[in-house]
């Protein structure tokens, strides 16, 4: 199959003829096209090479096994309805669409999971939006009908995000049908712009209204199921989605949830299951997906219809067990280390063992040696580290040192966290402020072989080398919900929790 130049643009320069290479091949081509863009942005948004925001959100989701690369070729789902669009134009549209998708995910992170310093994520979001707009302007002149549709969709997205935060963060407020549909379809309204783009390139506006209706209905159902899957993370950040709100109101829990002593997550999970809110949400999601399929019937959009069927099947198979939906676990959050290979041994005699990845050295300050000066704390931590048989991956090393820090915190709770981590108060404040940067290091290095930090000439940065000690402590406290976990969760549970929180 070869692409053809649309007949509504006869004066434009000829486009190189492209040959369709299949979905997998097109995904490779689009990701090859976006790779130099995202690399350039990461270099621009860095200090001495330390990225301020880590990889774009979509790449983190793919690495975590949450998404496939299908988002890169999203417009191809609708290609059959717009056959006059060339493959060259489709691939350009796919590339800028993938950048817009990352822009929206950055905004979602800023709204839902704010950190003490979000400057890197904010700048990355702006840069991605600028890059995408530049590509779109090459495809559509200023007076194109596309821009009217794009502005309408972006305004819908903005209203949805603001309305959700104003009405449903911190407050348990009902979701009338119009409110539910506006918010839940609006979260993906920017993606709907690909329909306007295809119609403008093809010269066919006849099917836009029908496809937009199907798009909205699909994402209402999809988002309902997603909120059921992510209920725990949403509850922890006080974003009361439809399934949570439905459960709380049915049980008369509004005052309790809005009080200073909220129910535990375990109580909420049990309520979702026994109140029927989980099953009701799943059934409602399936009804919206069925309506989306009916709206698209008769149109030449086999890819879109297939996506709806796949989502319907997946959600039909979901089962809620009161802790998380059984379907959502996916592959292990941390792949098991191979049995053979070199295992890093904890030194046992140093003031504070600090695990790092080799790639971190350029950013570590040799003068900021981690040092635990309290002999009781040091002895407690050394005893925990001595229990292991060595570690082969950075994830294992971070978990071990995190267990050791939590053990000493439980044993000596009156001594400040900085004493247990082996850092100064200012270093601890720096580590906490730059959680977003450190998450980028964490995502890039979890599977690397670990090392114990030692002062070296190759260390010439400014970051405290105790970063690994801090990350190990933080991963466990985030998962357990306690500054000093009474019962440390398993390593698999810790990294599954980290994966879910990083992409939810």
matplotlib code that plots the C-alpha trace (Angstrom):
import matplotlib.pyplot as plt

x = [0.0, 1.3, 0.2, -1.4, -1.4, -4.8, -6.7, -7.6, -4.1, -3.0, -0.5, 1.7, 5.1, 5.0, 5.4, 7.8, 5.9, 6.0, 5.3, 3.2, 5.4, 2.7, 1.8, 5.1, 7.1, 5.2, 5.8, 9.5, 9.5, 7.6, 9.7, 12.9, 11.5, 10.7, 13.9, 16.2, 13.6, 13.2, 17.0, 17.5, 14.9, 16.4, 19.8, 18.3, 16.5, 19.5, 22.2, 25.6, 23.7, 21.5, 17.9, 15.4, 12.5, 13.7, 12.4, 9.1, 6.1, 5.0, 8.5, 8.3, 4.9, 6.1, 9.2, 6.8, 4.7, 1.6, 1.3, 2.4, 3.9, 0.5, 0.0, 2.8, 0.6, -2.8, -4.1, -3.7, -6.7, -8.8, -6.9, -9.6, -12.0, -9.5, -7.8, -6.5, -4.0, -0.5, 1.5, 4.2, 1.6, 0.2, 3.7, 4.3, 0.9, 1.7, 5.0, 3.6, 0.6, 3.0, 4.6, 1.2, 0.4, 3.6, 2.7, -0.7, 0.9, 3.2, 0.3, -1.5, 1.6, 1.7, -1.9, -2.2, 1.3, 2.9, 6.4, 8.4, 10.1, 8.1, 10.2, 11.7, 8.3, 6.7, 9.5, 9.4, 5.6, 6.1, 8.9, 6.9, 3.9, 6.1, 7.6, 4.2, 2.8, 5.7, 5.1, 1.3, 2.0, 3.9, 0.9, -1.9, -1.9, -3.1, -6.6, -7.2, -10.4, -8.1, -7.1, -10.6, -11.2, -7.8, -8.6, -12.1, -10.6, -7.8, -10.4, -12.4, -9.3, -8.6, -12.1, -12.2, -8.9, -9.9, -13.4, -12.1, -9.7, -12.2, -15.1, -13.6, -10.2, -10.5, -14.3, -16.7, -19.0, -21.5, -21.0, -24.1, -24.2, -23.2, -20.4, -19.1, -19.2, -17.6, -14.7, -14.1, -14.2, -12.3, -9.2, -8.5, -10.0, -6.6, -6.2, -9.5, -7.7, -6.2, -9.7, -9.8, -6.3, -7.1, -10.3, -8.5, -5.8, -8.3, -10.9, -13.6, -15.6, -18.6, -17.7, -16.1, -19.2, -19.8, -16.2, -15.9, -18.9, -17.4, -14.1, -15.8, -17.9, -14.8, -12.8, -15.5, -15.6, -11.8, -11.3, -13.9, -12.0, -8.7, -10.0, -11.2, -7.7, -5.9, -8.3, -5.6, -3.3, -6.3, -7.5, -4.0, -3.8, -7.4, -8.7, -12.2, -13.0, -16.4, -15.9, -14.6, -17.3, -20.0, -18.8, -18.4, -21.9, -23.6, -22.1, -22.6, -18.8, -18.5, -17.9, -15.5, -13.5, -13.3, -12.3, -8.8, -8.9, -9.7, -10.4, -7.4, -6.9, -7.7, -11.1, -11.7, -10.8, -13.2, -16.0, -15.5, -16.0, -18.9, -20.9, -21.1, -19.4, -16.6, -18.9, -21.2, -18.3, -17.1, -20.6, -21.0, -17.6, -18.8, -22.0, -20.1, -17.8, -20.8, -22.2, -18.8, -18.8, -22.3, -21.5, -18.6, -20.5, -20.6, -17.5, -14.2, -12.3, -11.3, -8.4, -10.6, -13.3, -10.6, -9.3, -12.8, -13.3, -10.0, -10.8, -14.3, -12.7, -10.1, -12.5, -15.0, -12.3, -11.4, -12.1, -12.0, -10.6, -10.7, -6.9, -6.5, -8.1, -6.6, -6.1, -3.9, -0.8, 0.8, 4.4, 6.6, 7.5, 11.2, 12.5, 14.3, 18.0, 19.8, 21.1, 24.6, 26.7, 28.6, 26.9, 27.9, 28.7, 28.0, 31.3, 30.1, 33.0, 32.3, 30.5, 27.6, 27.3, 25.8, 24.6, 24.8, 24.7, 28.0, 26.3, 25.6, 29.2, 29.3, 26.7, 28.0, 30.1, 33.2, 33.2, 29.8, 30.6, 27.7, 28.5, 26.5, 28.2, 25.8, 27.3, 23.9, 22.4, 25.4, 25.4, 21.6, 21.9, 25.0, 23.2, 20.4, 22.8, 24.8, 21.7, 21.8, 23.8, 24.8, 22.9, 23.1, 20.9, 20.5, 16.9, 18.0, 20.6, 18.2, 15.7, 18.3, 19.7, 16.1, 15.3, 18.4, 17.4, 13.9, 15.2, 17.3, 14.4, 12.3, 15.0, 15.9, 12.9, 14.0, 17.0, 16.4, 16.1, 19.3, 21.2, 19.9, 20.7, 24.1, 23.4, 23.2, 19.9, 20.6, 21.4, 18.2, 16.2, 18.0, 17.1, 13.5, 13.1, 14.6, 12.4, 11.4, 15.1, 15.9, 13.0, 14.6, 17.9, 15.9, 14.0, 17.2, 19.3, 17.1, 18.5, 22.1, 24.8, 25.1, 28.3, 29.2, 30.1, 33.7, 35.3, 36.9, 38.3, 35.4, 33.0, 32.9, 29.2, 27.1, 24.5, 25.0, 26.2, 23.7, 21.1, 20.8, 20.3, 17.6, 15.9, 15.9, 14.3, 11.8, 10.7, 9.8, 8.1, 6.0, 4.8, 4.1, 2.7, 4.9, 8.0, 9.4, 7.7, 6.7, 6.5, 8.6, 6.8, 8.4, 10.7, 8.2, 5.4, 7.7, 8.6, 5.1, 3.8, 6.5, 5.6, 1.9, 2.5, 4.9, 2.4, -1.1]
y = [0.0, 3.4, 6.8, 9.4, 13.1, 14.5, 16.1, 19.2, 20.6, 20.6, 23.4, 21.7, 20.2, 16.5, 14.1, 11.2, 8.0, 5.6, 1.9, 0.6, -1.7, -2.9, -1.7, -2.9, -1.3, 2.0, 2.1, 1.7, 4.4, 6.8, 6.1, 6.5, 10.0, 11.1, 9.7, 12.6, 15.1, 13.7, 13.3, 16.9, 18.0, 16.0, 17.5, 21.0, 20.3, 19.1, 20.4, 18.9, 16.1, 15.3, 15.3, 17.5, 15.3, 11.8, 10.1, 11.3, 9.8, 7.5, 5.9, 5.2, 3.6, 1.4, 0.3, -0.5, -2.7, -0.5, 0.7, -0.7, 1.4, 1.6, 5.2, 6.2, 5.2, 6.3, 8.0, 4.7, 3.4, 5.7, 5.5, 3.5, 6.4, 8.8, 6.9, 10.0, 10.8, 9.8, 7.5, 10.2, 12.6, 9.9, 9.2, 13.0, 13.2, 10.1, 11.7, 15.0, 13.2, 11.1, 14.3, 15.8, 12.6, 13.1, 16.7, 15.7, 13.0, 15.7, 18.0, 15.0, 14.4, 18.1, 18.1, 14.7, 14.0, 17.4, 17.3, 20.0, 21.0, 20.4, 22.8, 20.0, 18.4, 21.8, 22.8, 19.3, 19.6, 23.1, 21.9, 18.9, 21.1, 23.5, 20.7, 19.2, 22.6, 23.3, 20.0, 20.6, 24.1, 22.4, 20.3, 22.8, 26.6, 29.1, 29.3, 25.6, 24.3, 21.9, 24.7, 25.5, 21.8, 21.6, 24.7, 23.3, 19.9, 21.5, 23.7, 20.6, 18.9, 22.0, 22.3, 18.6, 18.8, 21.9, 20.6, 17.3, 19.1, 21.7, 19.3, 16.0, 16.5, 16.5, 16.7, 13.7, 15.2, 13.2, 12.8, 13.7, 12.1, 15.3, 16.0, 12.4, 12.5, 15.9, 15.1, 11.5, 12.2, 15.5, 13.8, 12.4, 15.2, 16.3, 12.9, 13.5, 16.2, 13.5, 13.0, 16.7, 16.4, 13.4, 15.0, 18.2, 16.3, 14.0, 16.7, 14.6, 16.2, 13.9, 11.3, 13.6, 14.0, 10.3, 9.4, 12.1, 10.7, 7.2, 8.6, 10.3, 7.3, 5.0, 7.1, 7.5, 3.7, 3.4, 6.0, 4.4, 1.1, 2.9, 4.6, 1.3, -0.1, 2.9, 3.4, 3.1, 5.7, 8.0, 7.6, 8.3, 11.6, 12.5, 12.4, 10.9, 9.4, 7.9, 4.4, 5.9, 8.5, 6.0, 3.7, 6.5, 8.0, 4.6, 3.9, 7.4, 7.8, 11.4, 13.0, 10.2, 10.4, 14.2, 14.1, 14.2, 10.5, 9.0, 5.2, 3.1, 2.0, -1.6, -0.4, 1.5, -1.6, -3.7, -1.1, -1.0, -4.7, -5.3, -2.1, -3.2, 0.1, -1.8, -4.1, -1.2, 0.8, -2.1, -2.6, 1.1, 1.1, -1.8, 0.0, 3.1, 0.9, -0.9, 2.5, 3.5, 0.4, 1.1, 4.7, 3.5, 0.7, 1.0, 3.1, 1.9, 2.1, -1.6, -0.5, 1.6, -1.0, -3.6, -1.3, -1.0, -4.8, -5.4, -2.9, -4.5, -8.0, -6.8, -5.0, -7.9, -10.1, -7.8, -9.0, -6.8, -8.5, -5.6, -4.9, -4.3, -5.5, -9.0, -8.2, -5.2, -6.8, -7.5, -8.6, -8.4, -4.9, -6.0, -8.8, -11.5, -11.3, -14.2, -16.9, -16.6, -13.4, -11.2, -10.2, -7.0, -7.6, -5.0, -3.8, -4.1, -1.9, 1.4, 4.3, 4.1, 1.8, 3.9, 1.9, 3.7, 2.9, 3.6, 6.1, 8.3, 9.2, 12.5, 14.0, 12.9, 15.2, 13.5, 15.9, 14.8, 11.4, 9.6, 9.1, 7.6, 8.8, 7.2, 3.8, 2.3, 3.2, 1.9, -1.4, -1.9, -1.2, -3.4, -6.3, -6.0, -5.8, -8.8, -11.0, -10.9, -12.9, -10.0, -8.2, -8.2, -5.2, -1.7, -2.4, -5.2, -2.9, 0.0, -2.4, -3.8, -0.5, 0.8, -2.1, -1.3, 2.4, 1.4, -1.0, 1.6, 4.1, 1.6, 0.9, 4.5, 6.6, 9.7, 10.4, 12.4, 10.8, 12.6, 10.6, 7.3, 8.3, 9.7, 13.2, 16.7, 18.5, 20.6, 17.5, 15.8, 18.9, 18.8, 15.1, 15.7, 18.8, 16.9, 13.8, 14.3, 14.3, 11.3, 9.4, 9.9, 8.4, 5.6, 4.7, 4.6, 2.6, 0.0, -2.9, -1.8, -3.6, -1.9, -0.4, 1.0, 4.6, 5.6, 9.0, 9.1, 11.6, 10.9, 12.2, 16.0, 16.9, 18.3, 15.6, 13.8, 10.3, 9.1, 9.4, 5.6, 5.4, 8.0, 6.3, 2.9, 4.5, 6.4, 3.5, 1.5, 4.4, 5.2, 1.7, 1.1, 4.6, 4.9, 7.0, 3.9, 0.8, -1.6, -4.4, -3.9, -5.0, -7.5, -6.2, -7.1, -5.2, -2.1, -1.9, -2.7, 0.1, 2.4, 1.4, 2.1, 5.4, 6.5, 6.0, 6.1]
z = [0.0, -0.8, 0.4, -1.8, -1.6, -0.6, -3.4, -1.4, -1.4, -5.1, -4.8, -2.1, -2.9, -3.7, -0.8, -1.0, -1.6, 1.4, 1.6, 4.5, 6.7, 9.1, 12.6, 14.2, 11.5, 11.6, 15.4, 14.9, 12.3, 14.5, 17.6, 15.5, 14.4, 18.0, 19.6, 18.5, 19.6, 23.1, 23.5, 22.5, 25.0, 27.8, 27.1, 27.2, 30.4, 32.4, 34.7, 33.7, 32.1, 35.1, 33.6, 35.4, 34.5, 33.5, 30.4, 28.9, 30.8, 27.9, 27.8, 31.5, 31.0, 28.2, 30.3, 33.2, 30.9, 31.4, 27.8, 24.4, 21.7, 20.1, 21.2, 18.8, 15.8, 17.3, 14.0, 12.2, 14.1, 12.0, 8.7, 6.9, 7.0, 5.5, 2.6, 0.8, 3.5, 2.6, 4.8, 5.1, 6.5, 8.8, 10.2, 10.8, 12.5, 14.6, 15.7, 16.8, 18.4, 20.5, 21.7, 22.6, 24.5, 26.6, 27.1, 28.5, 30.8, 32.2, 33.0, 34.6, 36.8, 37.8, 38.8, 40.4, 41.9, 42.6, 44.1, 46.0, 42.7, 39.5, 37.4, 35.3, 34.5, 33.7, 31.4, 29.7, 29.2, 27.6, 25.4, 24.1, 23.4, 21.5, 19.4, 18.6, 17.6, 15.3, 13.5, 13.2, 11.7, 8.9, 8.1, 8.5, 7.6, 10.1, 8.6, 8.5, 10.1, 12.1, 14.4, 15.4, 16.4, 18.1, 20.3, 21.1, 22.2, 24.2, 26.0, 26.8, 28.2, 30.4, 31.7, 32.6, 34.5, 36.4, 37.1, 38.5, 40.8, 42.0, 42.6, 43.4, 45.1, 48.9, 48.6, 48.2, 45.6, 43.5, 39.7, 37.8, 34.4, 32.5, 35.0, 34.7, 30.9, 30.5, 32.9, 31.8, 28.0, 28.5, 29.9, 26.4, 24.4, 23.0, 21.4, 19.5, 17.5, 15.3, 13.8, 12.8, 11.4, 9.3, 8.0, 7.1, 5.2, 3.5, 2.7, 4.3, 7.1, 6.9, 9.5, 12.1, 14.4, 14.5, 15.2, 17.9, 19.6, 19.6, 20.8, 23.8, 24.7, 24.6, 26.9, 29.4, 29.7, 29.6, 32.3, 34.6, 34.4, 34.9, 38.0, 39.4, 38.7, 40.3, 43.2, 45.9, 44.4, 43.8, 47.4, 48.8, 46.9, 47.8, 44.3, 44.7, 41.4, 40.4, 42.0, 45.2, 45.4, 44.6, 47.4, 50.0, 49.4, 49.4, 52.8, 54.3, 54.6, 53.4, 56.7, 57.7, 54.5, 54.8, 58.4, 59.8, 60.5, 57.2, 56.8, 55.9, 52.3, 53.4, 54.6, 51.4, 49.3, 51.3, 50.9, 47.1, 47.0, 49.4, 48.5, 44.8, 43.7, 42.0, 40.0, 39.2, 37.8, 35.7, 34.3, 33.6, 31.7, 29.6, 28.7, 27.5, 25.4, 23.8, 22.9, 21.4, 19.3, 18.1, 17.2, 15.0, 13.3, 9.5, 9.3, 7.8, 11.1, 11.7, 13.9, 16.2, 16.4, 17.3, 20.1, 21.5, 21.4, 23.1, 25.9, 26.3, 26.6, 29.1, 31.3, 31.2, 32.6, 35.4, 38.9, 42.0, 45.2, 47.6, 47.3, 43.6, 40.4, 39.6, 35.9, 36.6, 38.1, 34.7, 34.6, 37.7, 38.7, 39.1, 37.0, 39.2, 39.1, 37.3, 39.6, 38.1, 38.0, 40.4, 43.6, 45.3, 49.0, 51.7, 53.3, 56.9, 58.2, 56.6, 58.2, 55.8, 52.8, 49.9, 46.9, 43.5, 39.8, 37.9, 35.7, 38.7, 39.3, 37.3, 39.6, 43.0, 45.2, 46.6, 49.6, 50.8, 52.1, 53.7, 57.3, 60.1, 63.3, 65.8, 66.7, 67.7, 64.4, 62.5, 64.4, 63.8, 60.0, 59.6, 61.2, 58.7, 55.7, 57.0, 56.7, 52.9, 50.4, 48.3, 45.5, 41.7, 40.7, 42.0, 42.8, 45.2, 46.8, 47.3, 48.9, 51.3, 52.4, 52.8, 55.1, 57.1, 57.5, 58.5, 61.1, 62.8, 62.7, 64.5, 67.0, 67.6, 66.7, 68.6, 66.3, 63.2, 59.7, 58.6, 61.3, 59.9, 56.3, 57.1, 55.7, 56.9, 57.3, 54.2, 52.2, 53.3, 52.3, 48.8, 48.4, 49.2, 47.0, 44.0, 44.1, 40.5, 39.3, 41.5, 40.1, 36.7, 38.0, 39.6, 36.4, 34.4, 36.8, 38.5, 36.5, 36.5, 38.5, 41.9, 43.4, 46.8, 46.5, 47.1, 46.6, 43.2, 40.7, 38.4, 41.0, 40.5, 40.9, 43.7, 44.6, 47.9, 47.3, 49.9, 47.2, 47.1, 50.9, 50.6, 47.7, 49.4, 52.5, 50.4, 48.3, 51.5, 53.3, 50.2, 50.0, 53.7, 54.3, 57.4, 58.1, 59.9, 58.6, 61.3, 58.8, 55.7, 52.5, 50.2, 47.4, 44.7, 46.6, 47.0, 43.3, 42.1, 44.3, 42.9, 39.3, 39.9, 41.5, 38.8, 36.0, 37.6]

ax = plt.figure().add_subplot(projection="3d")
ax.plot(x, y, z, "-o")
ax.set_aspect("equal")
plt.show()
